[in-house]
Amino acid sequence: MGASSLIVLFFAAIAFSVGGISIAKIFVKGVKNPQKGQAYECGIPATGSPWHQFNVGYYLFALIFLIFDVELVFMYPWAVVVKQTGLTALIEILIFIFILFMGFLYAHKKGALKWM
């Protein structure tokens, strides 16, 4: 695959995008309905302004979840090859878990894990 293949792929992507939008504009009857522009939240009618400030605690809770989720992404491949890696890898993963545990203790001490 050379540069010519990439150029052909680029133009094909543009052609399919423009073609799909054009066909939709031609065949779909566009009806303006003010209800279509409203926010949808689990079937409950929207009330108030959509620019509502959320508590920063939700953001901290999500970041902590993300940190521990990424931890599992790193630990799974290690668990697959743990027998081949030996004692050095065991020590490294223990250091990794210790650092994450210290972060967990810090978050717990600051109250980031308390739900609103």
C-alpha positions, 0 to 999 in steps of 0.5 A: 500500500503506497501513497496512491492507495491512501489518496484513493481511500481518502476520496472514497471516504469523502464520496461515501460521506457526501453521498450518504448525506445527499441521499438523506437530504433528498429522500427524508422528509424534514419536519421541524418539531420543537420537541426534537431539539429538547434534551432527553434524559431517561424519559423524564421531561427536562426541567430548568436550564441544561447549564447546571453545575455539578458537584466536583465530587462526582468528577473526583469519584470518576477519576479515582475509578479511572485510576483503578480501572487502568490498574487492572489493565496493567495487572491482567497481562502481568498475571498471564505471564507471572510464571515466566517473569520470576521474582523481579516482576513480582517485586515490581508489581508489589511496588506498583500496587503499593503506590496505588494503595497510597493513592487510595489512602490519600483519596480516602483521607481527603474524602473523595470516596464519600458519596454526596 
